[in-house]
Amino acid sequence: NAGVMQNPRHLVRRRGQEARLRCSPMKGHSHVYWYRQLPEEGLKFMVYLQKENIIDESGMPKERFSAEFPKEGPSILRIQQVVRGDSAAYFCASSPPARYYGYTFGSGTRLTVV
Amino acid sequence: GQNIDQPTEMTATEGAIVQINCTYQTSGFNGLFWYQQHAGEAPTFLSYNVLDGLEEKGRFSSFLSRSKGYSYLLLKELQMKDSASYLCAVELTALIFGKGTTLSVSS
């Protein structure tokens, strides 16, 4: 009974490169959420997706960041032309349609921009 | 925006009881969640309150008062393994988190 799977666990990118972070939700979960966490800070909401739809992207930076959750395959958070300030832990969570059962988080991707 | 405030740090000793408070300035949210996060790990679900009152789950209890804009997480019989960050979150279209409270439990 796999949980939320995120890969890679650690990602190092040089400034200007692209970063692709993947998230496979729990079986039966159709809602995916992405969060960013800086050291000593809480989780900052970025985007909420359902299959093939972006429901709420109010927390997503307007430039360089995009997210998708295709009909088949994992959800992808894409960061183009990374800068040092993008270094953070990126967590994905998933939930079933009845969200009071709780949101389950993945182990995160630690992105380091050098 | 939603201001969700928690104390930054708390300390306690093994076997004690600790209450972590969370105040918020938002309305119309679906429910309030508490998560535990150990350093470098994923947040894990602790509790969920949708109605006012107390929800008890073993050593952990959570309380919500919508009229006062206030919640707390109560941890009883503290153990060293309870040293972690505790995150309060309100549910709008997604969970919106406070900055978390780092709890240190000493022997």
Backbone of each chain as ProteinMPNN parsed JSONL, in Angstrom:
{"seq_chain_A": "NAGVMQNPRHLVRRRGQEARLRCSPMKGHSHVYWYRQLPEEGLKFMVYLQKENIIDESGMPKERFSAEFPKEGPSILRIQQVVRGDSAAYFCASSPPARYYGYTFGSGTRLTVV", "coords_chain_A": {"N_chain_A": [[0.857, -1.194, 0.0], [1.422, 1.584, -1.169], [2.502, 4.836, -0.233], [2.388, 8.378, -0.8], [4.453, 9.055, -3.436], [7.464, 10.61, -4.079], [9.858, 11.82, -6.347], [12.966, 13.078, -7.643], [14.558, 12.323, -4.424], [16.571, 14.021, -3.696], [17.863, 16.799, -5.437], [20.126, 18.421, -7.45], [20.825, 21.387, -9.037], [22.3, 23.586, -11.428], [22.424, 27.156, -11.54], [20.042, 28.559, -13.753], [19.369, 26.19, -15.014], [16.816, 23.642, -15.594], [14.405, 22.31, -13.341], [12.719, 19.335, -12.56], [10.182, 17.972, -10.735], [8.662, 15.113, -9.395], [5.544, 13.564, -8.564], [3.69, 10.952, -7.366], [0.465, 10.223, -6.526], [-1.267, 8.712, -3.692], [-2.883, 5.53, -4.075], [-6.138, 5.724, -5.325], [-6.408, 8.365, -4.665], [-7.275, 11.479, -5.975], [-6.61, 14.087, -5.926], [-4.072, 16.479, -5.875], [-1.504, 18.299, -4.268], [0.929, 20.859, -4.091], [3.653, 21.981, -2.112], [6.002, 24.334, -0.737], [8.859, 24.442, 1.304], [10.9, 26.371, 3.226], [13.99, 26.497, 5.111], [13.43, 26.377, 8.617], [10.879, 27.372, 8.322], [7.293, 27.29, 7.78], [5.054, 25.208, 5.812], [4.443, 26.307, 2.585], [1.741, 26.878, 0.565], [1.451, 26.067, -2.861], [0.148, 25.049, -5.301], [-2.89, 23.458, -6.389], [-4.128, 20.565, -7.79], [-6.316, 18.616, -9.86], [-6.921, 15.663, -11.814], [-5.78, 16.53, -14.936], [-6.538, 19.166, -14.55], [-5.989, 22.419, -13.231], [-6.789, 23.562, -10.15], [-6.402, 25.501, -8.161], [-4.031, 27.892, -8.216], [-2.968, 29.869, -6.71], [-0.792, 30.233, -5.032], [1.437, 29.955, -6.522], [4.455, 31.104, -7.949], [4.456, 33.636, -10.473], [6.118, 33.504, -12.665], [8.318, 31.232, -14.275], [7.588, 28.917, -12.889], [5.607, 25.982, -13.136], [2.901, 23.602, -13.167], [1.559, 20.322, -13.566], [-0.906, 17.718, -13.912], [-1.298, 15.053, -15.425], [-3.602, 12.945, -17.333], [-2.63, 10.351, -17.36], [0.032, 9.09, -15.431], [2.507, 10.698, -13.24], [2.105, 13.695, -11.182], [3.718, 16.715, -12.108], [5.992, 19.136, -11.049], [7.432, 21.913, -12.355], [10.31, 23.824, -12.653], [11.674, 26.426, -14.252], [14.807, 27.776, -15.393], [16.314, 27.938, -12.903], [17.045, 29.645, -9.818], [19.161, 30.664, -7.027], [17.467, 31.197, -4.882], [15.42, 29.392, -5.2], [16.098, 27.134, -3.911], [15.018, 24.728, -1.732], [12.796, 22.613, 0.22], [10.478, 20.645, -1.442], [7.268, 19.631, -1.121], [4.795, 17.208, -1.839], [1.352, 16.524, -1.592], [-1.458, 14.326, -1.306], [-4.99, 13.674, -1.631], [-8.122, 11.985, -1.082], [-11.34, 12.404, -2.781], [-13.137, 12.96, -0.656], [-12.039, 14.98, 1.556], [-11.746, 15.14, 4.293], [-10.675, 12.874, 5.257], [-8.075, 13.28, 5.396], [-4.938, 14.663, 4.381], [-2.258, 13.231, 2.738], [1.192, 13.291, 2.912], [4.086, 13.261, 0.787], [7.605, 12.304, 0.961], [9.114, 14.39, 0.108], [11.124, 16.527, -2.061], [14.365, 17.598, -2.024], [15.632, 20.432, -3.221], [18.559, 21.814, -4.432], [20.169, 24.62, -5.509], [22.999, 25.472, -7.228]], "CA_chain_A": [[0.0, 0.0, 0.0], [2.389, 2.666, -1.241], [2.028, 6.173, 0.08], [2.684, 9.363, -1.831], [5.84, 8.85, -3.867], [8.088, 11.751, -4.723], [11.244, 11.631, -6.776], [13.978, 12.451, -6.793], [14.609, 12.801, -3.043], [17.503, 15.15, -3.707], [18.117, 17.266, -6.797], [21.056, 19.546, -7.508], [20.806, 22.038, -10.343], [23.041, 24.843, -11.557], [21.575, 28.308, -11.891], [19.66, 28.601, -15.162], [18.862, 24.905, -15.498], [15.422, 23.324, -15.264], [14.178, 21.252, -12.341], [11.436, 18.633, -12.687], [9.894, 17.215, -9.534], [7.555, 14.217, -9.697], [4.726, 13.134, -7.436], [2.633, 9.975, -7.644], [-0.421, 10.213, -5.351], [-1.711, 7.424, -3.158], [-3.919, 4.872, -4.849], [-7.475, 6.19, -4.958], [-6.408, 9.813, -4.451], [-7.344, 12.181, -7.252], [-6.273, 15.488, -5.679], [-2.647, 16.645, -5.591], [-1.141, 19.639, -3.791], [2.373, 21.09, -3.965], [4.047, 22.95, -1.093], [7.432, 24.627, -0.621], [9.267, 24.695, 2.685], [12.242, 26.903, 3.442], [14.482, 26.143, 6.451], [12.831, 27.075, 9.768], [9.587, 27.96, 7.997], [6.211, 26.344, 7.556], [4.755, 24.792, 4.451], [3.764, 27.357, 1.834], [0.935, 26.316, -0.506], [1.76, 26.54, -4.204], [-0.854, 24.746, -6.328], [-3.784, 22.321, -6.158], [-4.53, 20.033, -9.089], [-6.967, 17.343, -10.076], [-6.486, 15.125, -13.105], [-5.873, 17.398, -16.125], [-7.067, 20.488, -14.206], [-5.436, 23.204, -12.142], [-7.93, 24.074, -9.401], [-6.005, 26.713, -7.436], [-2.581, 28.124, -8.341], [-2.772, 31.188, -6.116], [0.485, 30.297, -4.354], [2.511, 29.668, -7.475], [5.068, 32.293, -8.564], [3.885, 33.871, -11.805], [7.08, 33.185, -13.717], [9.262, 30.109, -14.201], [6.996, 27.746, -12.222], [4.384, 25.432, -13.718], [2.553, 22.291, -12.631], [0.56, 19.582, -14.32], [-1.297, 16.411, -13.402], [-1.925, 14.505, -16.637], [-4.526, 11.826, -17.178], [-1.803, 9.198, -17.003], [1.357, 9.437, -14.934], [2.583, 11.494, -12.02], [2.073, 15.15, -11.252], [5.044, 17.292, -12.302], [6.253, 20.552, -10.764], [8.549, 22.28, -13.221], [10.892, 25.134, -12.376], [12.614, 26.775, -15.319], [15.849, 28.779, -15.125], [16.362, 28.009, -11.439], [17.914, 30.607, -9.125], [19.524, 30.175, -5.692], [16.312, 31.33, -4.001], [14.5, 28.262, -5.376], [16.555, 26.04, -3.052], [14.005, 24.481, -0.7], [12.161, 21.293, 0.153], [9.176, 20.709, -2.112], [6.443, 18.502, -0.71], [3.554, 16.931, -2.525], [0.36, 15.821, -0.785], [-2.639, 13.893, -2.055], [-6.18, 13.392, -0.83], [-9.271, 11.483, -1.834], [-12.362, 13.456, -2.924], [-13.612, 13.324, 0.682], [-10.733, 15.372, 2.074], [-11.636, 15.054, 5.745], [-9.877, 11.698, 5.603], [-6.698, 13.719, 5.617], [-4.016, 14.823, 3.28], [-1.051, 12.438, 2.964], [2.35, 13.941, 2.3], [5.263, 12.52, 0.39], [8.832, 12.598, 1.717], [9.683, 15.634, -0.358], [12.326, 16.64, -2.899], [15.23, 18.697, -1.604], [16.275, 21.048, -4.373], [19.684, 22.705, -4.147], [20.647, 25.322, -6.7], [24.394, 25.891, -6.994]], "C_chain_A": [[0.889, 1.238, 0.0], [1.725, 3.975, -0.88], [2.262, 7.094, -1.094], [4.164, 9.258, -2.178], [6.35, 10.094, -4.579], [9.489, 11.365, -5.18], [11.668, 12.775, -7.674], [13.893, 12.959, -5.353], [15.502, 14.031, -2.934], [17.802, 15.496, -5.157], [19.038, 18.477, -6.714], [21.026, 20.09, -8.926], [21.677, 23.286, -10.294], [22.052, 25.944, -11.928], [21.297, 28.317, -13.401], [19.14, 27.296, -15.725], [17.393, 24.743, -15.125], [15.377, 22.223, -14.215], [12.788, 20.674, -12.56], [11.247, 17.732, -11.477], [8.623, 16.396, -9.794], [6.834, 13.768, -8.436], [3.658, 12.16, -7.917], [1.744, 9.881, -6.414], [-0.709, 8.8, -4.877], [-2.792, 6.853, -4.055], [-5.29, 5.353, -4.371], [-7.571, 7.682, -4.704], [-6.362, 10.521, -5.794], [-6.972, 13.655, -7.128], [-4.803, 15.564, -5.271], [-2.36, 18.101, -5.243], [0.374, 19.712, -3.727], [2.62, 22.202, -2.953], [5.562, 23.151, -1.154], [7.732, 24.931, 0.842], [10.705, 25.163, 2.718], [12.681, 26.538, 4.855], [13.825, 27.01, 7.526], [11.498, 27.741, 9.451], [8.546, 26.875, 7.778], [6.067, 26.006, 6.091], [3.954, 25.882, 3.745], [3.057, 26.717, 0.629], [1.335, 26.921, -1.847], [0.579, 26.324, -5.15], [-1.618, 23.493, -5.951], [-4.304, 21.863, -7.518], [-5.405, 18.793, -8.918], [-6.561, 16.877, -11.476], [-6.813, 16.117, -14.235], [-6.424, 18.793, -15.824], [-6.263, 21.129, -13.089], [-6.611, 23.872, -11.435], [-7.591, 25.402, -8.73], [-4.49, 26.85, -7.554], [-2.203, 29.452, -7.71], [-1.417, 31.336, -5.412], [1.685, 30.104, -5.263], [3.114, 30.974, -7.976], [4.625, 32.411, -10.025], [4.83, 33.447, -12.921], [7.906, 31.972, -13.315], [8.676, 28.834, -13.604], [5.735, 27.296, -12.966], [4.15, 24.05, -13.116], [1.513, 21.651, -13.518], [0.28, 18.264, -13.624], [-2.048, 15.743, -14.551], [-2.841, 13.327, -16.322], [-3.787, 10.559, -16.767], [-0.466, 9.709, -16.48], [1.312, 10.37, -13.745], [2.298, 12.969, -12.261], [3.51, 15.658, -11.35], [5.018, 18.758, -11.873], [7.523, 20.911, -11.504], [9.011, 23.686, -12.874], [11.923, 25.401, -13.454], [13.616, 27.81, -14.821], [15.996, 28.999, -13.62], [17.367, 29.045, -10.961], [18.15, 30.079, -7.718], [18.328, 30.219, -4.739], [15.291, 30.224, -4.153], [14.919, 27.07, -4.514], [15.601, 25.893, -1.871], [13.633, 23.009, -0.748], [10.783, 21.476, -0.462], [8.42, 19.437, -1.759], [5.182, 18.434, -1.566], [2.634, 16.225, -1.534], [-0.769, 15.374, -1.703], [-3.784, 13.624, -1.102], [-7.224, 12.746, -1.712], [-10.28, 12.62, -2.007], [-12.944, 13.902, -1.581], [-12.392, 13.697, 1.519], [-10.619, 15.307, 3.589], [-10.952, 13.778, 6.188], [-8.408, 12.059, 5.736], [-5.897, 13.784, 4.343], [-2.752, 14.043, 3.649], [0.101, 13.064, 2.199], [3.396, 12.921, 1.868], [6.467, 12.974, 1.186], [9.575, 13.814, 1.203], [10.858, 15.469, -1.306], [13.1, 17.839, -2.39], [15.985, 19.228, -2.805], [17.379, 21.992, -3.893], [20.143, 23.304, -5.456], [22.035, 25.865, -6.403], [24.857, 26.878, -8.071]], "O_chain_A": [[1.088, 1.867, 1.039], [0.552, 4.202, -1.175], [2.327, 6.654, -2.242], [5.022, 9.362, -1.301], [5.754, 10.567, -5.547], [10.212, 10.664, -4.472], [10.85, 13.37, -8.376], [13.207, 13.949, -5.099], [15.219, 14.957, -2.175], [17.972, 14.614, -5.998], [18.758, 19.436, -5.996], [21.182, 19.346, -9.894], [21.781, 23.953, -9.265], [21.008, 25.704, -12.534], [22.199, 28.111, -14.213], [18.533, 27.281, -16.797], [16.808, 25.582, -14.44], [16.211, 21.318, -14.21], [11.811, 21.405, -12.722], [12.054, 16.837, -11.226], [7.641, 16.905, -10.335], [7.442, 13.614, -7.377], [2.83, 12.494, -8.763], [2.223, 9.494, -5.348], [-0.43, 7.823, -5.572], [-3.526, 7.591, -4.713], [-5.566, 5.386, -3.172], [-8.667, 8.22, -4.546], [-5.528, 10.213, -6.645], [-7.012, 14.391, -8.114], [-4.348, 14.8, -4.42], [-2.91, 19.017, -5.853], [1.032, 18.742, -3.352], [1.918, 23.213, -2.924], [6.304, 22.26, -1.566], [6.952, 25.594, 1.525], [11.616, 24.451, 2.295], [11.836, 26.293, 5.715], [13.683, 28.221, 7.361], [11.029, 28.582, 10.218], [8.873, 25.7, 7.613], [6.843, 26.45, 5.246], [2.918, 26.325, 4.241], [3.699, 26.094, -0.217], [1.532, 28.131, -1.959], [0.064, 27.278, -5.733], [-1.095, 22.593, -5.294], [-4.845, 22.652, -8.294], [-5.254, 18.03, -7.964], [-5.931, 17.622, -12.226], [-7.969, 16.483, -14.448], [-6.746, 19.534, -16.753], [-5.897, 20.468, -12.117], [-7.343, 24.654, -12.042], [-8.406, 26.325, -8.732], [-3.75, 26.009, -7.044], [-1.233, 30.089, -8.122], [-0.947, 32.457, -5.218], [2.826, 30.093, -4.8], [2.377, 31.869, -8.39], [4.445, 31.408, -10.716], [4.384, 33.072, -14.005], [8.151, 31.738, -12.132], [9.239, 27.758, -13.807], [4.909, 28.114, -13.37], [5.077, 23.411, -12.619], [0.696, 22.33, -14.14], [1.099, 17.755, -12.859], [-3.27, 15.846, -14.648], [-2.854, 12.795, -15.212], [-4.263, 9.793, -15.93], [0.1, 10.654, -17.03], [0.244, 10.782, -13.293], [2.256, 13.429, -13.402], [4.415, 15.088, -10.74], [4.14, 19.521, -12.278], [8.567, 20.29, -11.304], [8.21, 24.619, -12.808], [12.923, 24.691, -13.561], [13.312, 28.615, -13.94], [15.823, 30.114, -13.128], [18.39, 29.291, -11.599], [17.453, 29.175, -7.258], [18.2, 29.352, -3.875], [14.381, 30.112, -3.332], [14.172, 26.099, -4.4], [15.406, 26.835, -1.102], [14.079, 22.26, -1.617], [10.019, 22.351, -0.054], [8.86, 18.326, -2.052], [4.599, 19.447, -1.952], [3.092, 15.417, -0.727], [-1.005, 15.976, -2.751], [-3.577, 13.377, 0.086], [-7.225, 12.925, -2.93], [-10.093, 13.695, -1.437], [-13.214, 15.088, -1.386], [-11.773, 12.824, 2.128], [-9.515, 15.407, 4.125], [-10.672, 13.61, 7.375], [-7.593, 11.231, 6.143], [-6.144, 13.065, 3.375], [-2.238, 14.186, 4.758], [0.002, 13.333, 1.002], [3.569, 11.873, 2.489], [6.381, 13.905, 1.986], [10.569, 14.228, 1.8], [11.501, 14.42, -1.352], [12.577, 18.952, -2.326], [16.869, 18.561, -3.343], [17.147, 22.859, -3.051], [20.468, 22.585, -6.401], [22.229, 26.62, -5.45], [25.999, 27.337, -8.037]]}, "seq_chain_B": "GQNIDQPTEMTATEGAIVQINCTYQTSGFNGLFWYQQHAGEAPTFLSYNVLDGLEEKGRFSSFLSRSKGYSYLLLKELQMKDSASYLCAVELTALIFGKGTTLSVSS", "coords_chain_B": {"N_chain_B": [[-5.418, 37.736, 3.161], [-4.616, 34.758, 5.044], [-3.87, 34.867, 8.338], [-2.088, 32.857, 10.334], [-1.17, 32.008, 13.436], [1.313, 30.727, 15.547], [3.194, 29.774, 18.469], [6.741, 30.05, 18.205], [8.673, 28.36, 19.355], [8.723, 25.768, 21.852], [9.368, 24.27, 25.028], [9.547, 21.276, 26.983], [9.27, 18.702, 29.513], [9.858, 15.162, 29.74], [6.978, 13.136, 30.212], [5.336, 15.192, 30.914], [2.579, 17.524, 30.273], [1.697, 19.347, 27.393], [0.514, 22.288, 25.782], [-0.173, 23.478, 22.645], [-0.816, 26.385, 21.062], [-2.92, 27.88, 18.532], [-3.799, 30.544, 16.608], [-5.989, 32.206, 14.35], [-6.876, 34.293, 11.568], [-9.222, 34.055, 9.742], [-12.138, 33.093, 7.946], [-14.887, 30.885, 7.232], [-13.643, 28.488, 6.642], [-13.139, 24.97, 5.972], [-12.248, 23.067, 7.831], [-9.968, 22.403, 10.577], [-6.649, 21.414, 10.765], [-4.067, 19.464, 12.358], [-0.647, 18.739, 12.104], [2.275, 16.707, 12.471], [5.77, 17.122, 12.205], [8.843, 15.719, 11.844], [12.301, 16.613, 11.777], [13.496, 16.961, 8.516], [11.709, 15.174, 7.484], [8.516, 13.914, 6.158], [5.451, 15.707, 6.747], [3.093, 14.413, 9.095], [-0.256, 13.357, 9.571], [-2.171, 14.383, 12.364], [-4.595, 15.293, 13.639], [-8.021, 16.399, 13.154], [-10.357, 18.959, 13.153], [-13.667, 19.83, 12.678], [-16.012, 20.704, 13.779], [-16.777, 22.838, 16.594], [-15.099, 22.188, 19.651], [-13.654, 19.392, 21.443], [-11.428, 16.971, 20.194], [-10.308, 13.756, 20.696], [-7.475, 11.652, 20.525], [-5.895, 9.154, 21.587], [-2.838, 9.953, 23.077], [-2.973, 12.48, 22.133], [-4.861, 15.451, 21.751], [-7.167, 17.682, 20.205], [-8.485, 20.962, 19.976], [-11.095, 23.162, 18.981], [-12.329, 26.439, 18.516], [-14.407, 28.193, 16.728], [-15.655, 30.681, 16.957], [-13.907, 32.121, 18.501], [-11.663, 32.063, 16.999], [-9.575, 30.175, 17.325], [-7.449, 27.468, 18.168], [-6.13, 24.547, 19.776], [-3.506, 22.169, 20.34], [-3.128, 19.405, 22.339], [-0.768, 17.63, 24.097], [-0.181, 14.766, 25.855], [1.555, 12.995, 28.512], [4.29, 13.226, 27.666], [6.849, 12.147, 25.419], [10.281, 11.498, 24.495], [10.38, 11.143, 21.752], [8.441, 12.819, 20.833], [9.522, 15.211, 20.264], [9.531, 17.559, 17.847], [8.27, 19.415, 15.0], [5.151, 21.101, 15.118], [2.37, 21.603, 13.218], [-0.159, 23.811, 12.433], [-3.091, 24.059, 10.477], [-5.461, 25.572, 8.312], [-8.236, 24.571, 6.363], [-8.899, 25.564, 3.218], [-9.375, 25.921, -0.125], [-7.242, 24.334, -0.236], [-4.85, 23.06, 2.177], [-3.755, 25.543, 4.371], [-0.977, 26.558, 5.987], [0.319, 27.456, 9.257], [3.462, 28.727, 10.573], [4.462, 26.839, 12.213], [5.297, 25.114, 15.289], [8.13, 24.45, 17.099], [8.796, 21.846, 19.14], [10.621, 20.889, 21.918], [11.508, 18.144, 23.767], [12.737, 17.23, 26.837], [14.695, 15.104, 29.02]], "CA_chain_B": [[-4.736, 36.498, 3.416], [-4.951, 34.098, 6.299], [-2.802, 34.901, 9.32], [-2.156, 31.727, 11.255], [-0.076, 32.263, 14.366], [1.682, 29.722, 16.542], [4.491, 30.087, 19.073], [7.843, 29.511, 17.403], [9.339, 27.257, 20.056], [8.287, 25.404, 23.196], [10.134, 23.194, 25.643], [8.826, 20.551, 28.03], [9.999, 17.527, 29.991], [9.198, 13.863, 29.588], [5.895, 12.844, 31.132], [4.522, 16.392, 31.141], [1.513, 17.86, 29.32], [1.983, 20.632, 26.75], [-0.563, 22.782, 24.928], [0.333, 24.329, 21.571], [-1.937, 27.202, 20.606], [-2.948, 28.342, 17.145], [-4.857, 31.515, 16.349], [-6.09, 32.477, 12.916], [-7.793, 35.356, 11.142], [-9.893, 33.682, 8.515], [-13.46, 32.525, 8.201], [-15.376, 30.091, 6.117], [-12.806, 27.335, 6.313], [-13.823, 23.693, 6.13], [-11.832, 22.417, 9.058], [-8.625, 22.753, 11.033], [-5.802, 20.227, 10.862], [-2.758, 19.494, 13.015], [0.325, 17.798, 11.581], [3.582, 16.604, 13.127], [6.857, 16.975, 11.242], [10.206, 15.574, 12.34], [13.26, 17.291, 10.907], [13.873, 16.255, 7.304], [10.727, 14.154, 7.116], [7.212, 14.375, 5.704], [4.435, 15.953, 7.778], [2.128, 13.324, 9.268], [-1.541, 13.815, 10.083], [-2.455, 14.109, 13.764], [-5.994, 15.463, 14.016], [-8.86, 17.246, 12.314], [-11.567, 19.468, 13.809], [-14.567, 20.588, 11.821], [-16.952, 21.338, 14.703], [-16.193, 23.314, 17.846], [-15.015, 21.188, 20.706], [-12.43, 18.623, 21.647], [-11.27, 15.666, 19.543], [-9.244, 13.043, 21.412], [-6.891, 10.487, 19.855], [-4.786, 8.653, 22.39], [-2.155, 10.984, 23.868], [-3.137, 13.774, 21.479], [-6.216, 15.999, 21.649], [-7.185, 18.999, 19.569], [-9.675, 21.741, 20.314], [-11.387, 24.25, 18.052], [-13.393, 27.4, 18.769], [-14.504, 29.055, 15.536], [-16.048, 32.038, 17.351], [-12.734, 32.79, 19.07], [-10.542, 31.988, 16.065], [-8.561, 29.603, 18.204], [-7.342, 26.025, 18.296], [-4.918, 24.086, 20.438], [-3.144, 20.752, 20.339], [-2.71, 19.008, 23.682], [0.013, 16.4, 24.091], [-0.048, 14.254, 27.22], [2.575, 11.953, 28.75], [5.284, 13.507, 26.635], [7.988, 11.254, 25.222], [11.353, 12.15, 23.741], [10.079, 11.083, 20.322], [7.489, 13.882, 20.482], [10.293, 16.382, 19.823], [9.211, 17.719, 16.426], [7.481, 20.621, 14.725], [3.706, 20.865, 15.066], [1.864, 22.547, 12.228], [-1.599, 24.076, 12.418], [-3.488, 24.423, 9.113], [-6.884, 25.683, 8.004], [-8.539, 24.044, 5.044], [-9.715, 26.352, 2.283], [-9.322, 24.99, -1.25], [-6.149, 23.439, 0.167], [-4.401, 23.377, 3.535], [-2.904, 26.712, 4.537], [-0.273, 26.271, 7.233], [1.122, 28.386, 10.014], [4.902, 28.465, 10.465], [4.788, 25.675, 13.02], [5.891, 25.253, 16.612], [9.147, 23.432, 17.36], [8.718, 21.368, 20.52], [11.772, 20.119, 22.39], [11.197, 17.397, 24.979], [13.977, 16.816, 27.496], [14.503, 14.093, 30.074]], "C_chain_B": [[-5.155, 35.911, 4.739], [-3.741, 34.167, 7.218], [-3.025, 33.773, 10.303], [-0.94, 31.813, 12.152], [0.085, 31.138, 15.364], [2.954, 30.201, 17.227], [5.598, 29.409, 18.276], [8.455, 28.278, 18.05], [8.683, 27.022, 21.408], [9.206, 24.301, 23.709], [9.306, 22.56, 26.747], [9.663, 19.349, 28.43], [9.17, 16.27, 29.788], [8.117, 13.678, 30.634], [4.95, 14.01, 31.352], [3.402, 16.488, 30.104], [1.876, 19.213, 28.701], [0.82, 20.99, 25.835], [0.035, 23.743, 23.908], [-0.858, 25.065, 20.983], [-1.778, 27.641, 19.161], [-4.102, 29.326, 17.017], [-4.843, 31.873, 14.87], [-7.081, 33.604, 12.671], [-8.334, 34.989, 9.782], [-11.241, 33.087, 8.88], [-13.859, 31.663, 7.012], [-14.497, 28.924, 5.744], [-13.554, 26.044, 6.636], [-13.492, 23.043, 7.467], [-10.427, 22.851, 9.411], [-7.854, 21.468, 11.302], [-4.568, 20.514, 11.71], [-1.899, 18.376, 12.417], [1.574, 17.837, 12.445], [4.648, 16.435, 12.042], [8.19, 16.867, 11.971], [11.153, 16.142, 11.293], [13.62, 16.411, 9.716], [12.879, 15.219, 6.828], [9.419, 14.778, 6.641], [6.318, 14.716, 6.886], [3.493, 14.754, 7.864], [0.896, 13.842, 9.991], [-1.728, 13.416, 11.537], [-3.953, 14.169, 14.046], [-6.695, 16.441, 13.092], [-10.082, 17.662, 13.118], [-12.406, 20.208, 12.774], [-15.614, 21.323, 12.672], [-16.195, 21.858, 15.911], [-16.143, 22.171, 18.854], [-13.707, 20.438, 20.652], [-12.501, 17.296, 20.898], [-10.092, 14.972, 20.211], [-8.81, 11.817, 20.634], [-5.686, 10.051, 20.652], [-4.168, 9.76, 23.223], [-2.357, 12.395, 23.31], [-4.614, 14.171, 21.469], [-6.114, 17.337, 20.93], [-8.542, 19.637, 19.812], [-9.839, 22.855, 19.297], [-12.511, 25.121, 18.601], [-13.44, 28.357, 17.588], [-14.827, 30.493, 15.93], [-14.86, 32.817, 17.894], [-11.53, 32.743, 18.133], [-9.339, 31.299, 16.684], [-8.624, 28.077, 18.18], [-6.145, 25.715, 19.184], [-4.757, 22.587, 20.254], [-2.594, 20.431, 21.719], [-1.987, 17.671, 23.593], [0.237, 15.977, 25.536], [1.079, 13.226, 27.295], [3.692, 12.049, 27.726], [6.413, 12.489, 26.634], [9.037, 11.987, 24.393], [11.034, 12.192, 22.25], [9.064, 12.132, 19.876], [8.198, 15.177, 20.106], [10.164, 16.484, 18.31], [8.593, 19.097, 16.24], [6.017, 20.233, 14.597], [3.072, 21.993, 14.258], [0.342, 22.608, 12.295], [-1.962, 24.517, 10.999], [-5.002, 24.543, 9.019], [-7.094, 25.191, 6.579], [-9.451, 25.003, 4.293], [-9.825, 25.476, 1.033], [-8.21, 23.969, -1.032], [-5.794, 23.787, 1.604], [-3.473, 24.58, 3.503], [-2.309, 26.623, 5.934], [0.25, 27.521, 7.917], [2.586, 27.984, 9.901], [5.346, 27.299, 11.34], [5.43, 26.035, 14.346], [6.881, 24.122, 16.808], [9.125, 23.082, 18.839], [9.952, 20.536, 20.838], [11.408, 19.467, 23.709], [12.517, 16.905, 25.567], [13.669, 15.849, 28.632], [14.724, 14.697, 31.455]], "O_chain_B": [[-5.955, 36.498, 5.468], [-2.698, 33.589, 6.913], [-4.029, 33.74, 11.015], [0.193, 31.705, 11.684], [-0.886, 30.66, 15.95], [3.721, 30.959, 16.632], [5.406, 28.319, 17.737], [8.723, 27.279, 17.382], [8.157, 27.945, 22.029], [9.746, 23.509, 22.937], [8.471, 23.216, 27.369], [10.646, 19.016, 27.767], [7.945, 16.32, 29.681], [8.307, 14.017, 31.802], [3.872, 13.833, 31.919], [3.291, 15.665, 29.196], [2.313, 20.121, 29.408], [0.219, 20.125, 25.198], [0.682, 24.721, 24.284], [-1.792, 24.449, 20.47], [-0.669, 27.757, 18.639], [-5.252, 28.98, 17.288], [-3.795, 31.841, 14.225], [-7.997, 33.835, 13.459], [-7.931, 35.57, 8.774], [-11.444, 32.631, 10.006], [-13.25, 31.713, 5.943], [-14.595, 28.415, 4.628], [-14.472, 26.025, 7.456], [-14.378, 22.528, 8.148], [-9.774, 23.57, 8.654], [-8.34, 20.559, 11.975], [-4.088, 21.645, 11.775], [-2.346, 17.242, 12.247], [1.892, 18.851, 13.066], [4.451, 15.694, 11.079], [8.617, 17.81, 12.637], [10.857, 16.155, 10.098], [14.004, 15.254, 9.886], [13.151, 14.471, 5.889], [9.23, 15.992, 6.708], [6.417, 14.074, 7.932], [3.139, 14.154, 6.849], [0.993, 14.659, 10.907], [-1.482, 12.27, 11.913], [-4.524, 13.237, 14.612], [-6.065, 17.201, 12.356], [-10.766, 16.819, 13.698], [-11.915, 21.1, 12.082], [-16.045, 22.423, 12.327], [-15.103, 21.382, 16.22], [-17.023, 21.312, 18.897], [-12.784, 20.797, 19.921], [-13.506, 16.589, 20.96], [-8.999, 15.534, 20.287], [-9.635, 11.043, 20.146], [-4.575, 10.526, 20.417], [-4.863, 10.434, 23.984], [-1.963, 13.38, 23.934], [-5.495, 13.349, 21.215], [-5.106, 18.035, 21.032], [-9.579, 18.976, 19.85], [-8.86, 23.422, 18.812], [-13.519, 24.612, 19.09], [-12.591, 29.241, 17.471], [-14.329, 31.429, 15.305], [-14.808, 34.04, 17.763], [-10.488, 33.321, 18.438], [-8.213, 31.786, 16.577], [-9.7, 27.481, 18.172], [-5.243, 26.542, 19.322], [-5.72, 21.849, 20.044], [-1.695, 21.114, 22.208], [-2.531, 16.696, 23.075], [0.778, 16.737, 26.339], [1.498, 12.664, 26.284], [3.998, 11.09, 27.018], [6.87, 12.032, 27.682], [8.739, 12.953, 23.691], [11.372, 13.157, 21.565], [8.848, 12.316, 18.678], [7.555, 16.135, 19.678], [10.628, 15.609, 17.578], [8.416, 19.848, 17.2], [5.68, 19.184, 14.047], [3.222, 23.172, 14.577], [-0.343, 21.588, 12.223], [-1.212, 25.275, 10.383], [-5.736, 23.725, 9.574], [-6.242, 25.372, 5.709], [-10.602, 25.226, 4.668], [-10.337, 24.361, 1.134], [-8.247, 22.87, -1.586], [-6.373, 24.706, 2.185], [-2.529, 24.633, 2.715], [-3.029, 26.613, 6.933], [0.581, 28.513, 7.267], [2.917, 27.015, 9.218], [6.476, 26.826, 11.223], [6.021, 27.103, 14.508], [6.513, 22.953, 16.695], [9.403, 23.928, 19.689], [10.284, 19.596, 20.116], [11.039, 20.151, 24.663], [13.309, 16.251, 24.889], [12.547, 15.784, 29.134], [14.606, 13.997, 32.461]]}, "name": "protein", "num_of_chains": 2, "seq": "NAGVMQNPRHLVRRRGQEARLRCSPMKGHSHVYWYRQLPEEGLKFMVYLQKENIIDESGMPKERFSAEFPKEGPSILRIQQVVRGDSAAYFCASSPPARYYGYTFGSGTRLTVVGQNIDQPTEMTATEGAIVQINCTYQTSGFNGLFWYQQHAGEAPTFLSYNVLDGLEEKGRFSSFLSRSKGYSYLLLKELQMKDSASYLCAVELTALIFGKGTTLSVSS"}
